[in-house]
């Protein structure tokens, strides 16, 4: 049963794809074969005893053929690796012809060497084999004479093994070049058959192939630009990660300390600039707290105006209900949240509203919630919030001991020590380097799905969409991260390493992933880079500042 046309076409395409890595793999054995050929040919040509007729002339002929065809195979394989990427079937037929030509030449050379070279290295350890090769009138074999005349200290067995390895590499190269020739002819015949079925003329085929070759030349600089950073960056990184911990540990610690110092100066300037902008905006607008008219008196306003009655009502309400109650009218607002006593009233409402044991702060705003009033919408886990909720600070001694100088497992020796647990952004525009090496040359958005988590929010925030909730939380989270705060608004004061308990004084802040399977350092620039030691209660945010 004959194969279907599209199956045969797919088979030919697969053969062409397989032939490309074979050519790249052949670089190593070709170089080794060329090295053997040069050494043996030099030995024979520069010693008259080995080529003046004392021994068989097959030695001179065989080494001469191997030297010529070895050079051909060496330089051809280097060039064919690039040409094979450019010439697409059926224009690759010249490569197939040269491969066949080299196959014939190498086969001739290896066949000539069979007359004086054993086919196995085991024969080199048999003294009778070496002695039987002595020609009439000579008192030593060819390999014994070659060992004696060799520039370095050697033995007949070693010389014999060198010649055997040369012959074996020649046979291997003959096989692979014959395989490439066979695959090239099959690919050519399959491509021509496919073109014939598509009723394409030879001129159209050549035109399409020339256009494809032109595109290959056009994108060749992009390939070089892609490979250059890989060689320039990944190669030193690979050797650095493989170095002993006593070498790379101090280097990593010093590099992170330098980065933290520079980033800390930048963050301080950014925070000071934002505070100055906020202060100038307030002075420019000069808008104080709302001082509206008291409104028309109502029985409800008079009832809530009695402070004890207001507290008794608050004990049966939720925090959000009290805020909504204050929005009923102007007179009720003046009774519940007067402008002259706003902050103290909010603190009191936090104490008396909602259930005592299940109070919590809204995920997106300062409102208080409890088990009876909070809502659980599904919100995407964004990187900023992840860093705020997961990353913990280590003191400098704990960082040096348990992170920077920690010995990784053998399977993780060449992996990065950085934490990569944070989710990626949902839309990430490629940079200039990625756009240039993109084969289409157009920027693309890399879509990544983010994990959605239930978040405890108040009823007011539950009216917002998930995008609005994320935007609202992100702005606050960025400010909290830069100030070195926890997710609940309190400041980190103690090293988070279990069993340490040291205070986080002034100096660099090293943020670590608390997950047991990771334990790496988070290098996000969102975190506070440099901490300052404060006295008294300034390290904590309490009272009105937390509202």
C-alpha positions as CSV (number, residue, x, y, z in Angstrom):
1,X,0.0,0.0,0.0
2,X,1.5,3.3,-1.1
3,X,1.7,6.2,1.4
4,X,-0.7,9.1,1.0
5,X,0.8,12.2,-0.5
6,X,0.5,14.4,2.5
7,X,2.1,11.7,4.7
8,X,5.1,11.4,2.3
9,X,5.4,15.2,2.3
10,X,5.4,15.3,6.1
11,X,8.0,12.5,6.1
12,X,10.3,14.5,3.8
13,X,9.9,17.6,6.0
14,X,10.8,15.6,9.1
15,X,13.9,14.3,7.3
16,X,15.0,17.8,6.4
17,X,14.5,18.9,10.1
18,X,16.5,15.9,11.3
19,X,19.4,16.5,8.9
20,X,20.0,20.0,10.3
21,X,21.1,18.9,13.8
22,X,23.1,16.0,12.3
23,X,25.3,18.5,10.5
24,X,25.9,20.5,13.7
25,X,26.7,17.3,15.6
26,X,29.2,16.2,12.9
27,X,31.4,19.3,13.8
28,X,32.9,17.6,16.8
29,X,33.9,14.2,15.1
30,X,35.1,16.1,12.1
31,X,37.5,18.2,14.2
32,X,38.7,15.1,16.1
33,X,39.3,13.3,12.8
34,X,41.1,16.2,11.3
35,X,43.4,16.3,14.4
36,X,44.3,12.6,14.0
37,X,44.9,13.0,10.3
38,X,47.2,16.0,10.7
39,X,49.3,14.2,13.4
40,X,49.6,10.9,11.5
41,X,50.4,12.6,8.2
42,X,53.0,14.8,9.8
43,X,54.6,11.7,11.4
44,X,54.8,9.8,8.0
45,X,55.9,12.8,5.9
46,X,58.7,14.0,8.2
47,X,60.4,10.6,8.7
48,X,62.0,9.2,5.6
49,X,62.0,5.7,6.9
50,X,58.2,5.6,7.0
51,X,57.7,6.8,3.4
52,X,60.9,5.9,1.4
53,X,59.8,2.4,0.5
54,X,60.9,0.5,3.5
55,X,57.3,-0.1,4.4
56,X,54.3,-0.4,2.1
57,X,53.4,2.5,-0.1
58,X,49.8,2.0,1.0
59,X,50.7,3.9,4.2
60,X,51.7,7.0,2.2
61,X,48.7,6.8,-0.1
62,X,46.2,6.2,2.7
63,X,47.5,9.0,4.9
64,X,47.6,11.4,2.0
65,X,44.0,10.6,1.0
66,X,42.9,11.0,4.6
67,X,44.6,14.3,4.9
68,X,43.1,15.7,1.8
69,X,39.5,14.5,2.4
70,X,39.7,15.3,6.1
71,X,40.4,19.0,5.2
72,X,37.6,18.9,2.7
73,X,35.2,17.4,5.2
74,X,36.3,19.8,8.0
75,X,35.7,23.1,6.1
76,X,32.7,21.8,4.2
77,X,30.9,20.8,7.4
78,X,31.6,24.3,8.9
79,X,30.0,26.0,5.9
80,X,27.3,23.5,5.3
81,X,25.8,24.1,8.8
82,X,24.9,27.7,7.8
83,X,24.1,27.0,4.1
84,X,21.7,24.2,5.1
85,X,19.6,26.7,7.2
86,X,19.3,28.9,4.1
87,X,18.8,26.5,1.2
88,X,15.4,25.0,1.4
89,X,14.3,22.0,-0.6
90,X,14.6,21.4,-3.5
91,X,17.4,24.0,-3.7
92,X,19.4,21.9,-1.2
93,X,20.4,19.4,-3.9
94,X,23.9,20.9,-4.3
95,X,24.5,20.1,-0.7
96,X,23.5,16.6,-1.3
97,X,25.9,16.3,-4.2
98,X,28.8,17.6,-2.1
99,X,27.9,15.2,0.7
100,X,28.0,12.3,-1.7
101,X,31.3,13.5,-3.2
102,X,32.9,13.7,0.3
103,X,31.4,10.3,1.2
104,X,33.1,8.7,-1.8
105,X,36.4,10.4,-1.0
106,X,36.4,9.4,2.7
107,X,35.4,5.8,1.7
108,X,38.4,5.6,-0.6
109,X,40.7,6.9,2.1
110,X,39.4,4.5,4.8
111,X,39.6,1.6,2.3
112,X,43.2,2.3,1.6
113,X,44.0,2.4,5.3
114,X,42.6,-1.1,5.9
115,X,45.7,-2.7,4.5
116,X,48.0,-1.5,7.3
117,X,45.7,-0.4,10.2
118,X,43.9,-3.0,12.4
119,X,40.1,-2.6,12.6
120,X,40.1,-2.8,16.5
121,X,42.2,-1.4,19.3
122,X,42.4,-4.9,20.8
123,X,44.8,-5.9,18.0
124,X,47.2,-3.2,19.2
125,X,47.8,-5.2,22.4
126,X,48.7,-8.3,20.5
127,X,52.5,-8.5,20.0
128,X,52.2,-11.0,17.1
129,X,50.1,-8.5,15.2
130,X,52.7,-5.8,15.4
131,X,55.6,-8.2,14.7
132,X,53.8,-9.7,11.6
133,X,53.8,-6.3,10.0
134,X,57.7,-6.3,9.7
135,X,58.6,-6.0,6.0
136,X,61.5,-8.1,4.6
137,X,64.9,-6.6,5.6
138,X,63.5,-4.6,8.5
139,X,63.9,-5.5,12.2
140,X,60.9,-3.6,13.5
141,X,57.3,-3.1,12.5
142,X,55.8,0.1,11.1
143,X,54.2,1.0,14.5
144,X,57.5,0.3,16.4
145,X,59.4,2.6,13.9
146,X,56.7,5.3,14.2
147,X,56.9,5.1,18.0
148,X,60.7,5.4,17.9
149,X,60.7,8.3,15.4
150,X,57.8,10.2,17.1
151,X,58.7,13.5,18.6
152,X,57.1,12.6,21.9
153,X,57.7,9.6,24.1
154,X,55.4,6.9,22.9
155,X,55.0,3.1,22.4
156,X,54.0,1.0,19.4
157,X,50.7,0.2,21.1
158,X,49.8,3.9,21.5
159,X,50.8,4.7,17.9
160,X,48.6,1.7,16.8
161,X,45.7,2.9,18.8
162,X,46.0,6.4,17.3
163,X,45.9,5.0,13.8
164,X,42.9,2.8,14.7
165,X,41.0,5.7,16.1
166,X,41.7,7.7,13.0
167,X,40.3,4.9,10.8
168,X,37.3,4.4,13.1
169,X,36.4,8.1,12.9
170,X,36.8,8.0,9.1
171,X,34.3,5.1,9.0
172,X,31.9,6.9,11.2
173,X,32.1,10.1,9.0
174,X,31.5,8.0,5.9
175,X,28.4,6.5,7.4
176,X,26.9,9.9,8.5
177,X,27.8,11.6,5.2
178,X,26.2,8.7,3.3
179,X,23.1,9.1,5.5
180,X,22.9,12.8,4.8
181,X,23.3,12.1,1.1
182,X,20.5,9.5,1.2
183,X,18.2,11.8,3.2
184,X,18.9,14.7,0.8
185,X,18.0,12.6,-2.3
186,X,14.8,11.4,-0.6
187,X,13.9,15.0,0.4
188,X,14.6,16.2,-3.1
189,X,12.4,13.5,-4.8
190,X,9.6,14.1,-2.2
191,X,9.7,17.8,-2.8
192,X,9.6,17.5,-6.5
193,X,6.7,15.1,-6.3
194,X,4.8,17.5,-4.1
195,X,5.5,20.4,-6.6
196,X,4.3,18.2,-9.4
197,X,1.1,17.5,-7.7
198,X,0.6,21.2,-7.0
199,X,1.2,21.9,-10.7
200,X,4.0,24.4,-10.0
201,X,6.6,25.2,-12.6
202,X,10.3,25.1,-11.9
203,X,10.5,28.9,-12.3
204,X,7.8,29.5,-9.7
205,X,9.5,27.0,-7.4
206,X,12.8,28.8,-7.7
207,X,11.1,32.1,-7.1
208,X,9.5,31.0,-3.9
209,X,12.8,29.5,-2.7
210,X,14.8,32.6,-3.5
211,X,12.2,34.7,-1.5
212,X,12.6,32.3,1.4
213,X,16.4,32.5,1.2
214,X,16.2,36.3,1.1
215,X,14.1,36.2,4.3
216,X,16.7,34.0,5.9
217,X,19.4,36.5,5.1
218,X,17.2,39.3,6.4
219,X,16.7,37.6,9.7
220,X,20.3,36.5,10.1
221,X,21.2,39.7,12.0
222,X,18.4,38.9,14.5
223,X,19.8,35.5,15.1
224,X,23.2,37.0,15.8
225,X,21.7,39.6,18.1
226,X,19.9,36.8,19.9
227,X,23.0,34.7,20.3
228,X,25.3,37.5,21.3
229,X,23.6,38.3,24.7
230,X,23.3,34.6,25.4
231,X,27.0,34.1,25.0
232,X,27.8,37.3,26.8
233,X,25.5,36.8,29.8
234,X,24.6,33.1,30.2
235,X,28.1,31.7,29.8
236,X,29.6,33.7,32.7
237,X,26.5,33.1,34.8
238,X,26.7,29.4,34.2
239,X,30.3,29.2,35.4
240,X,29.6,31.5,38.3
241,X,26.7,29.3,39.6
242,X,29.0,26.3,39.3
243,X,31.7,27.8,41.4
244,X,32.1,27.0,45.1
245,X,29.8,28.7,47.6
246,X,32.8,30.3,49.4
247,X,33.3,32.2,46.1
248,X,29.8,33.1,44.9
249,X,28.4,33.7,48.4
250,X,30.3,36.8,49.2
251,X,30.0,38.1,45.6
252,X,26.2,37.7,45.8
253,X,26.0,39.4,49.2
254,X,28.2,42.3,48.1
255,X,26.2,42.8,44.9
256,X,22.8,42.8,46.7
257,X,24.2,45.2,49.4
258,X,25.3,47.6,46.6
259,X,21.9,47.4,44.8
260,X,20.0,47.9,48.1
261,X,22.1,51.0,48.9
262,X,21.5,52.7,45.5
263,X,17.8,51.7,45.5
264,X,17.3,53.0,49.0
265,X,18.5,56.4,48.1
266,X,16.2,56.4,45.1
267,X,13.2,55.3,47.2
268,X,13.8,58.0,49.9
269,X,13.9,60.7,47.2
270,X,10.7,59.3,45.7
271,X,8.9,59.2,49.0
272,X,10.0,62.7,49.9
273,X,8.9,64.0,46.5
274,X,5.5,62.5,46.9
275,X,5.0,63.9,50.3
276,X,6.1,67.3,49.1
277,X,3.7,67.1,46.1
278,X,0.8,66.2,48.5
279,X,1.6,69.0,50.9
280,X,1.8,71.6,48.1
281,X,-1.5,70.3,46.6
282,X,-3.2,70.8,49.9
283,X,-1.8,74.3,50.4
284,X,-2.8,75.2,46.8
285,X,-6.3,74.0,47.1
286,X,-6.6,75.2,50.7
287,X,-9.7,73.0,51.2
288,X,-10.5,72.1,54.8
289,X,-12.9,69.6,56.2
290,X,-16.5,69.9,55.1
291,X,-18.3,72.4,57.3
292,X,-21.9,72.4,55.9
293,X,-25.0,73.7,57.6
294,X,-26.4,71.5,60.4
295,X,-29.6,70.8,58.4
296,X,-33.1,70.6,59.7
297,X,-33.5,68.9,63.1
298,X,-35.2,65.5,63.0
299,X,-36.2,63.1,65.8
300,X,-33.6,60.6,64.6
301,X,-30.9,63.3,64.7
302,X,-32.0,64.3,68.2
303,X,-32.0,60.7,69.4
304,X,-28.5,59.9,68.0
305,X,-27.2,63.2,69.3
306,X,-27.2,61.7,72.8
307,X,-23.8,60.0,72.9
308,X,-24.8,57.1,75.2
309,X,-27.8,56.3,72.9
310,X,-25.5,56.4,69.8
311,X,-23.1,53.9,71.4
312,X,-25.9,51.6,72.4
313,X,-27.2,51.6,68.8
314,X,-23.7,51.1,67.4
315,X,-23.3,47.9,69.4
316,X,-26.1,46.3,67.2
317,X,-24.8,47.6,63.9
318,X,-21.9,46.9,61.5
319,X,-19.2,49.5,60.8
320,X,-20.5,50.1,57.3
321,X,-24.1,50.5,58.6
322,X,-22.9,53.3,60.9
323,X,-21.3,55.1,57.9
324,X,-24.4,54.7,55.9
325,X,-26.5,55.9,58.8
326,X,-24.4,59.1,58.9
327,X,-25.2,59.7,55.2
328,X,-29.0,59.8,55.8
329,X,-29.1,63.6,56.2
330,X,-27.0,66.6,57.3
331,X,-28.5,66.7,60.8
332,X,-27.9,63.0,61.3
333,X,-24.3,63.3,60.1
334,X,-23.6,66.1,62.6
335,X,-25.0,63.8,65.3
336,X,-23.1,60.7,64.3
337,X,-19.9,62.0,62.7
338,X,-19.4,65.7,63.6
339,X,-16.5,67.4,61.8
340,X,-14.9,68.4,65.1
341,X,-14.7,64.9,66.4
342,X,-14.4,62.8,63.3
343,X,-11.2,60.7,64.1
344,X,-12.2,59.9,67.6
345,X,-15.7,58.8,66.6
346,X,-14.3,56.5,63.9
347,X,-12.0,54.9,66.5
348,X,-14.9,54.4,68.8
349,X,-17.1,52.9,66.1
350,X,-14.3,50.4,65.4
351,X,-14.4,49.3,69.0
352,X,-18.2,48.9,69.4
353,X,-19.4,47.8,65.9
354,X,-19.3,44.3,64.4
355,X,-18.6,41.1,66.2
356,X,-15.9,41.2,68.8
357,X,-14.0,38.0,67.9
358,X,-14.2,38.2,64.1
359,X,-13.3,41.7,63.3
360,X,-11.1,42.3,60.3
361,X,-10.2,45.1,58.0
362,X,-11.5,45.3,54.5
363,X,-9.0,44.1,51.9
364,X,-9.4,47.2,49.7
365,X,-10.2,50.0,52.2
366,X,-9.8,51.0,55.9
367,X,-13.4,49.9,56.7
368,X,-13.9,47.3,59.4
369,X,-15.8,44.1,58.7
370,X,-16.8,41.0,60.5
371,X,-18.3,37.5,59.8
372,X,-21.8,39.0,59.5
373,X,-21.0,41.7,56.9
374,X,-17.9,40.9,54.8
375,X,-18.2,39.7,51.2
376,X,-15.9,37.3,49.3
377,X,-15.6,38.3,45.7
378,X,-13.0,36.6,43.5
379,X,-10.1,39.0,42.8
380,X,-7.0,38.3,40.6
381,X,-3.8,37.9,42.5
382,X,-1.6,40.7,41.2
383,X,2.2,40.9,41.8
384,X,2.1,44.0,44.1
385,X,-0.4,42.5,46.5
386,X,1.5,39.1,46.4
387,X,4.7,40.8,47.5
388,X,2.9,42.6,50.3
389,X,1.2,39.5,51.7
390,X,3.9,36.9,51.2
391,X,7.4,38.3,51.4
392,X,9.1,38.7,54.8
393,X,12.2,40.6,55.9
394,X,15.4,38.9,57.3
395,X,18.0,40.7,59.3
396,X,21.5,41.0,57.7
397,X,23.1,38.1,59.6
398,X,20.2,35.7,58.8
399,X,20.3,36.7,55.2
400,X,24.1,36.0,54.9
401,X,23.8,32.7,56.8
402,X,20.6,31.2,55.4
403,X,20.2,32.8,52.0
404,X,23.4,34.2,50.5
405,X,25.8,31.5,51.8
406,X,23.3,28.6,51.9
407,X,24.4,25.6,50.0
408,X,21.9,24.7,47.3
409,X,20.8,21.2,46.4
410,X,22.7,19.4,43.7
411,X,19.8,19.6,41.3
412,X,19.5,23.4,41.9
413,X,23.2,24.2,41.7
414,X,22.9,25.9,38.3
415,X,19.5,27.5,38.9
416,X,19.0,31.1,40.0
417,X,18.8,31.7,43.8
418,X,16.1,34.3,43.3
419,X,12.5,33.8,44.2
420,X,10.2,33.4,41.2
421,X,6.9,32.6,43.0
422,X,5.3,36.0,42.3
423,X,2.7,35.9,39.6
424,X,3.5,37.5,36.2
425,X,1.5,40.4,35.1
426,X,-1.5,39.6,32.8
427,X,-0.2,41.7,30.0
428,X,3.4,42.2,29.3
429,X,4.7,44.2,26.4
430,X,7.9,42.8,24.9
431,X,11.0,45.0,25.2
432,X,13.1,46.3,22.3
433,X,15.3,43.2,22.3
434,X,12.3,40.9,22.2
435,X,10.6,42.9,19.5
436,X,13.6,42.9,17.2
437,X,14.3,39.1,17.4
438,X,10.6,38.4,16.9
439,X,10.3,36.8,13.5
440,X,7.2,38.9,12.7
441,X,8.8,42.1,13.9
442,X,5.6,43.3,15.7
443,X,5.1,43.7,19.4
444,X,2.8,41.1,21.0
445,X,1.1,40.9,24.3
446,X,1.9,37.9,26.3
447,X,-1.3,36.9,28.0
448,X,-0.9,35.1,31.3
449,X,-3.8,33.9,33.5
450,X,-3.7,35.1,37.0
451,X,-4.9,33.1,40.0
452,X,-8.2,34.4,41.5
453,X,-8.6,34.4,45.3
454,X,-11.6,35.2,47.5
455,X,-11.0,38.5,49.3
456,X,-12.8,39.7,52.4
457,X,-14.2,43.2,51.5
458,X,-16.9,45.4,53.0
459,X,-20.3,45.8,51.3
460,X,-19.3,49.1,49.8
461,X,-16.2,47.7,48.1
462,X,-18.3,44.7,47.0
463,X,-20.1,47.0,44.6
464,X,-16.9,47.5,42.6
465,X,-15.7,45.3,39.8
466,X,-12.6,43.1,40.3
467,X,-10.5,45.5,38.1
468,X,-11.6,48.4,40.3
469,X,-10.8,46.5,43.4
470,X,-7.3,45.6,42.1
471,X,-6.6,49.2,41.1
472,X,-7.7,50.5,44.5
473,X,-5.6,48.0,46.4
474,X,-2.5,48.3,44.1
475,X,-2.0,52.0,44.9
476,X,-2.1,51.5,48.6
477,X,0.0,48.3,48.4
478,X,2.8,50.1,46.5
479,X,3.0,52.8,49.2
480,X,3.0,50.2,52.0
481,X,5.7,48.1,50.3
482,X,8.0,51.1,49.9
483,X,7.5,52.0,53.6
484,X,8.2,48.4,54.7
485,X,4.8,47.8,56.2
486,X,2.9,44.5,56.7
487,X,-0.4,43.8,55.0
488,X,-2.3,45.0,58.1
489,X,-0.5,48.4,58.1
490,X,1.9,47.7,60.9
491,X,5.7,48.1,60.4
492,X,8.1,45.2,60.3
493,X,10.2,45.4,63.5
494,X,11.5,41.9,64.1
495,X,13.4,39.5,61.8
496,X,10.9,37.0,60.3
497,X,13.4,34.1,60.4
498,X,12.1,31.5,62.8
499,X,14.2,31.4,65.9
500,X,15.9,34.7,65.4
501,X,13.9,37.5,67.0
502,X,16.5,40.3,66.3
503,X,15.2,43.7,65.6
504,X,15.5,45.1,62.1
505,X,17.7,48.1,62.6
506,X,18.9,50.5,60.0
507,X,20.5,49.1,56.9
508,X,19.5,47.0,53.9
509,X,16.2,45.2,53.9
510,X,16.4,41.7,52.5
511,X,13.0,40.2,51.5
512,X,12.7,36.4,51.5
513,X,10.0,34.1,50.2
514,X,8.6,32.2,53.2
515,X,7.7,29.1,51.2
516,X,9.7,26.0,52.2
517,X,10.2,24.8,48.6
518,X,11.6,28.2,47.6
519,X,13.3,30.2,50.4
520,X,14.9,32.5,47.8
521,X,15.4,36.2,47.9
522,X,12.8,38.4,46.3
523,X,14.6,41.1,44.2
524,X,11.5,43.1,43.4
525,X,12.2,46.9,43.4
526,X,8.7,47.4,45.0
527,X,10.1,46.4,48.5
528,X,11.7,48.8,50.9
529,X,15.4,48.6,50.1
530,X,16.8,50.5,53.1
531,X,15.4,50.6,56.6
532,X,15.8,53.2,59.3
533,X,15.8,52.6,63.1
534,X,13.2,54.6,65.0
535,X,12.7,55.1,68.7
536,X,9.6,54.9,70.8
537,X,6.3,54.2,69.2
538,X,7.1,55.6,65.8
539,X,7.7,52.2,64.4
540,X,4.0,51.3,64.7
541,X,0.9,52.8,63.2
542,X,-1.8,53.1,65.7
543,X,-4.8,55.2,66.5
544,X,-5.9,57.7,64.0
545,X,-3.0,57.0,61.6
546,X,-4.4,53.5,60.9
547,X,-7.8,54.8,59.8
